[in-house]
Amino acid sequence: MTGQTNLFEVLKSLQVSCDGVEYGFASVKEYQSNSDDRILGTFKENEGLTIIASKEYFETNNIQYEGPYAKLTIEVHTSLELVGLTAVLARKLADNQISANVVAGYYHDHIFVQYAVRQKAVEAIENLKEVQIK
């Protein structure tokens, strides 16, 4: 199943969900791989391994982290080749003074925003349905 590549169609059908979990980001030098379902994702960088996980995971494992953040999920199956969605979402959030940390999955784009402003972020993104892309 191929994801959507038409920005106008994606924006027109835009729906956003928030799972209500408080997440954090951390970078570690050493990491024991495990199947802890509180770890949402990892990304290897030159400086260390970035971990995106629940606040609970970091606190349980005594790992310093930045957060809390909320994970917003764009509930449209977008293609990895869709042009412009990240820019439109980040611009809309920036206009509302909300930072956007975007992670693209195979089926959906996910945006991490400050936990305290998660509802404001959802509303701002859903207002994009009114945008007309030419």
PyMOL CGO cylinders between C-alpha atoms (Angstrom):
from pymol import cmd
from pymol.cgo import CYLINDER

trace = [
    CYLINDER, 0.00, 0.00, 0.00, 1.53, 3.28, -1.12, 0.3, 1, 1, 1, 1, 1, 1,
    CYLINDER, 1.53, 3.28, -1.12, 1.17, 6.36, 1.06, 0.3, 1, 1, 1, 1, 1, 1,
    CYLINDER, 1.17, 6.36, 1.06, -0.31, 9.64, -0.12, 0.3, 1, 1, 1, 1, 1, 1,
    CYLINDER, -0.31, 9.64, -0.12, 1.96, 12.00, -2.06, 0.3, 1, 1, 1, 1, 1, 1,
    CYLINDER, 1.96, 12.00, -2.06, -0.52, 14.83, -2.72, 0.3, 1, 1, 1, 1, 1, 1,
    CYLINDER, -0.52, 14.83, -2.72, -0.01, 17.54, -0.09, 0.3, 1, 1, 1, 1, 1, 1,
    CYLINDER, -0.01, 17.54, -0.09, -3.41, 19.12, -0.73, 0.3, 1, 1, 1, 1, 1, 1,
    CYLINDER, -3.41, 19.12, -0.73, -5.22, 15.81, -0.21, 0.3, 1, 1, 1, 1, 1, 1,
    CYLINDER, -5.22, 15.81, -0.21, -3.25, 15.06, 2.95, 0.3, 1, 1, 1, 1, 1, 1,
    CYLINDER, -3.25, 15.06, 2.95, -4.03, 18.48, 4.43, 0.3, 1, 1, 1, 1, 1, 1,
    CYLINDER, -4.03, 18.48, 4.43, -7.70, 18.19, 3.46, 0.3, 1, 1, 1, 1, 1, 1,
    CYLINDER, -7.70, 18.19, 3.46, -8.05, 14.89, 5.33, 0.3, 1, 1, 1, 1, 1, 1,
    CYLINDER, -8.05, 14.89, 5.33, -5.73, 15.81, 8.19, 0.3, 1, 1, 1, 1, 1, 1,
    CYLINDER, -5.73, 15.81, 8.19, -6.42, 14.18, 11.54, 0.3, 1, 1, 1, 1, 1, 1,
    CYLINDER, -6.42, 14.18, 11.54, -4.11, 14.27, 14.52, 0.3, 1, 1, 1, 1, 1, 1,
    CYLINDER, -4.11, 14.27, 14.52, -4.01, 12.03, 17.56, 0.3, 1, 1, 1, 1, 1, 1,
    CYLINDER, -4.01, 12.03, 17.56, -2.13, 12.33, 20.84, 0.3, 1, 1, 1, 1, 1, 1,
    CYLINDER, -2.13, 12.33, 20.84, -1.61, 9.25, 23.01, 0.3, 1, 1, 1, 1, 1, 1,
    CYLINDER, -1.61, 9.25, 23.01, -1.21, 11.22, 26.25, 0.3, 1, 1, 1, 1, 1, 1,
    CYLINDER, -1.21, 11.22, 26.25, 2.13, 9.62, 27.17, 0.3, 1, 1, 1, 1, 1, 1,
    CYLINDER, 2.13, 9.62, 27.17, 4.92, 11.91, 28.39, 0.3, 1, 1, 1, 1, 1, 1,
    CYLINDER, 4.92, 11.91, 28.39, 8.04, 11.26, 26.30, 0.3, 1, 1, 1, 1, 1, 1,
    CYLINDER, 8.04, 11.26, 26.30, 11.63, 12.40, 26.51, 0.3, 1, 1, 1, 1, 1, 1,
    CYLINDER, 11.63, 12.40, 26.51, 14.76, 12.47, 24.40, 0.3, 1, 1, 1, 1, 1, 1,
    CYLINDER, 14.76, 12.47, 24.40, 18.20, 11.44, 25.62, 0.3, 1, 1, 1, 1, 1, 1,
    CYLINDER, 18.20, 11.44, 25.62, 21.59, 10.62, 24.19, 0.3, 1, 1, 1, 1, 1, 1,
    CYLINDER, 21.59, 10.62, 24.19, 23.62, 7.75, 25.62, 0.3, 1, 1, 1, 1, 1, 1,
    CYLINDER, 23.62, 7.75, 25.62, 27.13, 6.53, 24.84, 0.3, 1, 1, 1, 1, 1, 1,
    CYLINDER, 27.13, 6.53, 24.84, 26.50, 2.92, 25.82, 0.3, 1, 1, 1, 1, 1, 1,
    CYLINDER, 26.50, 2.92, 25.82, 23.26, 1.09, 25.31, 0.3, 1, 1, 1, 1, 1, 1,
    CYLINDER, 23.26, 1.09, 25.31, 22.17, -2.41, 26.12, 0.3, 1, 1, 1, 1, 1, 1,
    CYLINDER, 22.17, -2.41, 26.12, 19.63, -3.36, 23.48, 0.3, 1, 1, 1, 1, 1, 1,
    CYLINDER, 19.63, -3.36, 23.48, 16.41, -4.59, 25.00, 0.3, 1, 1, 1, 1, 1, 1,
    CYLINDER, 16.41, -4.59, 25.00, 12.81, -4.99, 24.03, 0.3, 1, 1, 1, 1, 1, 1,
    CYLINDER, 12.81, -4.99, 24.03, 11.41, -2.50, 26.56, 0.3, 1, 1, 1, 1, 1, 1,
    CYLINDER, 11.41, -2.50, 26.56, 8.15, -1.30, 25.00, 0.3, 1, 1, 1, 1, 1, 1,
    CYLINDER, 8.15, -1.30, 25.00, 8.61, 2.10, 26.66, 0.3, 1, 1, 1, 1, 1, 1,
    CYLINDER, 8.61, 2.10, 26.66, 11.34, 2.84, 24.08, 0.3, 1, 1, 1, 1, 1, 1,
    CYLINDER, 11.34, 2.84, 24.08, 9.66, 4.39, 21.07, 0.3, 1, 1, 1, 1, 1, 1,
    CYLINDER, 9.66, 4.39, 21.07, 12.71, 4.78, 18.87, 0.3, 1, 1, 1, 1, 1, 1,
    CYLINDER, 12.71, 4.78, 18.87, 16.45, 5.19, 18.57, 0.3, 1, 1, 1, 1, 1, 1,
    CYLINDER, 16.45, 5.19, 18.57, 18.70, 7.00, 16.16, 0.3, 1, 1, 1, 1, 1, 1,
    CYLINDER, 18.70, 7.00, 16.16, 22.47, 6.58, 15.94, 0.3, 1, 1, 1, 1, 1, 1,
    CYLINDER, 22.47, 6.58, 15.94, 24.42, 9.85, 15.78, 0.3, 1, 1, 1, 1, 1, 1,
    CYLINDER, 24.42, 9.85, 15.78, 28.15, 10.49, 15.91, 0.3, 1, 1, 1, 1, 1, 1,
    CYLINDER, 28.15, 10.49, 15.91, 27.84, 11.78, 19.48, 0.3, 1, 1, 1, 1, 1, 1,
    CYLINDER, 27.84, 11.78, 19.48, 25.87, 8.80, 20.79, 0.3, 1, 1, 1, 1, 1, 1,
    CYLINDER, 25.87, 8.80, 20.79, 22.57, 6.96, 20.49, 0.3, 1, 1, 1, 1, 1, 1,
    CYLINDER, 22.57, 6.96, 20.49, 19.45, 9.13, 20.71, 0.3, 1, 1, 1, 1, 1, 1,
    CYLINDER, 19.45, 9.13, 20.71, 16.64, 7.41, 22.56, 0.3, 1, 1, 1, 1, 1, 1,
    CYLINDER, 16.64, 7.41, 22.56, 13.01, 8.50, 22.39, 0.3, 1, 1, 1, 1, 1, 1,
    CYLINDER, 13.01, 8.50, 22.39, 11.14, 6.87, 25.24, 0.3, 1, 1, 1, 1, 1, 1,
    CYLINDER, 11.14, 6.87, 25.24, 8.53, 7.41, 27.89, 0.3, 1, 1, 1, 1, 1, 1,
    CYLINDER, 8.53, 7.41, 27.89, 9.44, 9.65, 30.80, 0.3, 1, 1, 1, 1, 1, 1,
    CYLINDER, 9.44, 9.65, 30.80, 8.89, 6.60, 33.00, 0.3, 1, 1, 1, 1, 1, 1,
    CYLINDER, 8.89, 6.60, 33.00, 11.60, 4.66, 31.13, 0.3, 1, 1, 1, 1, 1, 1,
    CYLINDER, 11.60, 4.66, 31.13, 14.20, 7.38, 31.69, 0.3, 1, 1, 1, 1, 1, 1,
    CYLINDER, 14.20, 7.38, 31.69, 13.32, 7.84, 35.33, 0.3, 1, 1, 1, 1, 1, 1,
    CYLINDER, 13.32, 7.84, 35.33, 13.30, 4.08, 36.02, 0.3, 1, 1, 1, 1, 1, 1,
    CYLINDER, 13.30, 4.08, 36.02, 16.74, 3.75, 34.39, 0.3, 1, 1, 1, 1, 1, 1,
    CYLINDER, 16.74, 3.75, 34.39, 18.14, 6.95, 35.94, 0.3, 1, 1, 1, 1, 1, 1,
    CYLINDER, 18.14, 6.95, 35.94, 18.91, 8.50, 32.52, 0.3, 1, 1, 1, 1, 1, 1,
    CYLINDER, 18.91, 8.50, 32.52, 18.92, 12.28, 32.12, 0.3, 1, 1, 1, 1, 1, 1,
    CYLINDER, 18.92, 12.28, 32.12, 16.54, 13.38, 29.40, 0.3, 1, 1, 1, 1, 1, 1,
    CYLINDER, 16.54, 13.38, 29.40, 14.85, 16.41, 27.86, 0.3, 1, 1, 1, 1, 1, 1,
    CYLINDER, 14.85, 16.41, 27.86, 11.11, 16.63, 28.10, 0.3, 1, 1, 1, 1, 1, 1,
    CYLINDER, 11.11, 16.63, 28.10, 8.34, 15.99, 28.65, 0.3, 1, 1, 1, 1, 1, 1,
    CYLINDER, 8.34, 15.99, 28.65, 7.03, 15.96, 25.10, 0.3, 1, 1, 1, 1, 1, 1,
    CYLINDER, 7.03, 15.96, 25.10, 3.78, 14.72, 23.63, 0.3, 1, 1, 1, 1, 1, 1,
    CYLINDER, 3.78, 14.72, 23.63, 3.72, 12.59, 20.49, 0.3, 1, 1, 1, 1, 1, 1,
    CYLINDER, 3.72, 12.59, 20.49, 1.24, 13.80, 17.89, 0.3, 1, 1, 1, 1, 1, 1,
    CYLINDER, 1.24, 13.80, 17.89, 0.51, 11.36, 15.07, 0.3, 1, 1, 1, 1, 1, 1,
    CYLINDER, 0.51, 11.36, 15.07, -0.70, 12.48, 11.66, 0.3, 1, 1, 1, 1, 1, 1,
    CYLINDER, -0.70, 12.48, 11.66, -3.41, 9.90, 11.01, 0.3, 1, 1, 1, 1, 1, 1,
    CYLINDER, -3.41, 9.90, 11.01, -2.96, 9.78, 7.24, 0.3, 1, 1, 1, 1, 1, 1,
    CYLINDER, -2.96, 9.78, 7.24, -0.77, 7.18, 5.53, 0.3, 1, 1, 1, 1, 1, 1,
    CYLINDER, -0.77, 7.18, 5.53, 1.77, 9.48, 3.94, 0.3, 1, 1, 1, 1, 1, 1,
    CYLINDER, 1.77, 9.48, 3.94, 4.51, 8.50, 1.54, 0.3, 1, 1, 1, 1, 1, 1,
    CYLINDER, 4.51, 8.50, 1.54, 8.13, 9.04, 2.50, 0.3, 1, 1, 1, 1, 1, 1,
    CYLINDER, 8.13, 9.04, 2.50, 8.27, 10.94, -0.82, 0.3, 1, 1, 1, 1, 1, 1,
    CYLINDER, 8.27, 10.94, -0.82, 5.54, 13.45, 0.10, 0.3, 1, 1, 1, 1, 1, 1,
    CYLINDER, 5.54, 13.45, 0.10, 6.98, 16.93, -0.45, 0.3, 1, 1, 1, 1, 1, 1,
    CYLINDER, 6.98, 16.93, -0.45, 6.19, 19.83, 1.89, 0.3, 1, 1, 1, 1, 1, 1,
    CYLINDER, 6.19, 19.83, 1.89, 4.24, 18.28, 4.77, 0.3, 1, 1, 1, 1, 1, 1,
    CYLINDER, 4.24, 18.28, 4.77, 7.01, 18.65, 7.33, 0.3, 1, 1, 1, 1, 1, 1,
    CYLINDER, 7.01, 18.65, 7.33, 7.53, 22.28, 6.31, 0.3, 1, 1, 1, 1, 1, 1,
    CYLINDER, 7.53, 22.28, 6.31, 3.82, 23.10, 6.53, 0.3, 1, 1, 1, 1, 1, 1,
    CYLINDER, 3.82, 23.10, 6.53, 3.44, 21.44, 9.94, 0.3, 1, 1, 1, 1, 1, 1,
    CYLINDER, 3.44, 21.44, 9.94, 6.58, 23.02, 11.38, 0.3, 1, 1, 1, 1, 1, 1,
    CYLINDER, 6.58, 23.02, 11.38, 5.60, 26.47, 10.07, 0.3, 1, 1, 1, 1, 1, 1,
    CYLINDER, 5.60, 26.47, 10.07, 2.12, 26.23, 11.59, 0.3, 1, 1, 1, 1, 1, 1,
    CYLINDER, 2.12, 26.23, 11.59, 3.53, 25.21, 14.95, 0.3, 1, 1, 1, 1, 1, 1,
    CYLINDER, 3.53, 25.21, 14.95, 6.24, 27.88, 14.80, 0.3, 1, 1, 1, 1, 1, 1,
    CYLINDER, 6.24, 27.88, 14.80, 3.56, 30.50, 14.14, 0.3, 1, 1, 1, 1, 1, 1,
    CYLINDER, 3.56, 30.50, 14.14, 2.05, 29.36, 17.46, 0.3, 1, 1, 1, 1, 1, 1,
    CYLINDER, 2.05, 29.36, 17.46, 5.42, 29.40, 19.29, 0.3, 1, 1, 1, 1, 1, 1,
    CYLINDER, 5.42, 29.40, 19.29, 5.52, 25.59, 19.51, 0.3, 1, 1, 1, 1, 1, 1,
    CYLINDER, 5.52, 25.59, 19.51, 8.67, 23.62, 18.73, 0.3, 1, 1, 1, 1, 1, 1,
    CYLINDER, 8.67, 23.62, 18.73, 8.33, 20.67, 16.37, 0.3, 1, 1, 1, 1, 1, 1,
    CYLINDER, 8.33, 20.67, 16.37, 10.53, 17.59, 16.48, 0.3, 1, 1, 1, 1, 1, 1,
    CYLINDER, 10.53, 17.59, 16.48, 9.39, 15.48, 13.53, 0.3, 1, 1, 1, 1, 1, 1,
    CYLINDER, 9.39, 15.48, 13.53, 9.96, 11.75, 13.16, 0.3, 1, 1, 1, 1, 1, 1,
    CYLINDER, 9.96, 11.75, 13.16, 8.77, 10.05, 10.00, 0.3, 1, 1, 1, 1, 1, 1,
    CYLINDER, 8.77, 10.05, 10.00, 7.64, 6.47, 10.28, 0.3, 1, 1, 1, 1, 1, 1,
    CYLINDER, 7.64, 6.47, 10.28, 6.75, 4.23, 7.37, 0.3, 1, 1, 1, 1, 1, 1,
    CYLINDER, 6.75, 4.23, 7.37, 3.01, 4.90, 7.66, 0.3, 1, 1, 1, 1, 1, 1,
    CYLINDER, 3.01, 4.90, 7.66, 2.74, 8.17, 9.56, 0.3, 1, 1, 1, 1, 1, 1,
    CYLINDER, 2.74, 8.17, 9.56, 4.56, 11.33, 10.51, 0.3, 1, 1, 1, 1, 1, 1,
    CYLINDER, 4.56, 11.33, 10.51, 4.91, 11.98, 14.23, 0.3, 1, 1, 1, 1, 1, 1,
    CYLINDER, 4.91, 11.98, 14.23, 5.62, 15.33, 15.84, 0.3, 1, 1, 1, 1, 1, 1,
    CYLINDER, 5.62, 15.33, 15.84, 6.92, 15.75, 19.36, 0.3, 1, 1, 1, 1, 1, 1,
    CYLINDER, 6.92, 15.75, 19.36, 5.79, 18.99, 21.00, 0.3, 1, 1, 1, 1, 1, 1,
    CYLINDER, 5.79, 18.99, 21.00, 6.11, 20.34, 24.52, 0.3, 1, 1, 1, 1, 1, 1,
    CYLINDER, 6.11, 20.34, 24.52, 3.68, 18.32, 26.63, 0.3, 1, 1, 1, 1, 1, 1,
    CYLINDER, 3.68, 18.32, 26.63, 2.07, 21.40, 28.19, 0.3, 1, 1, 1, 1, 1, 1,
    CYLINDER, 2.07, 21.40, 28.19, 0.94, 22.75, 24.80, 0.3, 1, 1, 1, 1, 1, 1,
    CYLINDER, 0.94, 22.75, 24.80, -0.14, 19.48, 23.17, 0.3, 1, 1, 1, 1, 1, 1,
    CYLINDER, -0.14, 19.48, 23.17, -3.80, 20.45, 22.81, 0.3, 1, 1, 1, 1, 1, 1,
    CYLINDER, -3.80, 20.45, 22.81, -2.91, 23.84, 21.32, 0.3, 1, 1, 1, 1, 1, 1,
    CYLINDER, -2.91, 23.84, 21.32, -0.62, 22.02, 18.86, 0.3, 1, 1, 1, 1, 1, 1,
    CYLINDER, -0.62, 22.02, 18.86, -3.36, 19.56, 17.85, 0.3, 1, 1, 1, 1, 1, 1,
    CYLINDER, -3.36, 19.56, 17.85, -5.79, 22.42, 17.22, 0.3, 1, 1, 1, 1, 1, 1,
    CYLINDER, -5.79, 22.42, 17.22, -3.21, 24.39, 15.21, 0.3, 1, 1, 1, 1, 1, 1,
    CYLINDER, -3.21, 24.39, 15.21, -2.44, 21.40, 12.99, 0.3, 1, 1, 1, 1, 1, 1,
    CYLINDER, -2.44, 21.40, 12.99, -6.09, 20.49, 12.47, 0.3, 1, 1, 1, 1, 1, 1,
    CYLINDER, -6.09, 20.49, 12.47, -6.72, 24.08, 11.38, 0.3, 1, 1, 1, 1, 1, 1,
    CYLINDER, -6.72, 24.08, 11.38, -4.54, 23.32, 8.36, 0.3, 1, 1, 1, 1, 1, 1,
    CYLINDER, -4.54, 23.32, 8.36, -7.56, 21.60, 6.79, 0.3, 1, 1, 1, 1, 1, 1,
    CYLINDER, -7.56, 21.60, 6.79, -8.63, 25.10, 5.77, 0.3, 1, 1, 1, 1, 1, 1,
    CYLINDER, -8.63, 25.10, 5.77, -5.35, 25.79, 3.90, 0.3, 1, 1, 1, 1, 1, 1,
    CYLINDER, -5.35, 25.79, 3.90, -5.53, 25.89, 0.12, 0.3, 1, 1, 1, 1, 1, 1,
    CYLINDER, -5.53, 25.89, 0.12, -2.32, 24.61, -1.55, 0.3, 1, 1, 1, 1, 1, 1,
    CYLINDER, -2.32, 24.61, -1.55, -1.88, 25.49, -5.20, 0.3, 1, 1, 1, 1, 1, 1,
]
cmd.load_cgo(trace, "trace")
